[in-house]
Amino acid sequence: MSTASNVNRLTFEEYERLHEDDRCELYRGELLPMTPGTPEHNNIRDEIAFALRAYIKQHALGRICIEAEQVRNANLKRAAFLHAPVLAIEVVSPGNTALEIVRKRELYLSTGAKAVWVIYPELGHARLYKPGQPPVEQKVLADDELFPGFSLAISDVL
């Protein structure tokens, strides 16, 4: 006996035409609601981004985009970025499911991200994921391959 899926599949072009207030992500053709970040989540995200921004600016390595900045700095004729970031950072909020985090991590890595940092505020640590490597648990955010000399203690952003 087979069961039909109730999931409506979307193309990327259909996803781009969605109303921008619809806080959803497209994952392998499936439209998934985004879990809104808490103020604590946003503060942690911003502290990490500010520290990385200073490092990247000092070393002329590129740009940091925080979610809110993505809209301001993106091609306004497109609803989403077409490339993975070099580094993606996910701060786990109480409302996030494990599957949601796994999907995001896999999506970033499968589309070209060189690393994903998953921050677990309640546990006080992070996990560093890189393509083809086992995850590394860290109390300090650091990646000498991508950001030589950069480090930020998790306790400093919590």
Buried (B, 14 or more C-beta within 10 A) or exposed (E): EEEEEEEEEBEEEEBEEBEEEEEBBBEEEBBBEEBEBBEBBBBBBBBBBBBBBEBBEEEEBEEBBBEEEEEEEBEEEEBEEEEBBEBBBBBBBEEBEEEBBEBBBBBBBEEEBBBBBBBBBEEEBBBBBBEEEEEEEBEEBBBEEEBEEBBBEBEEBE
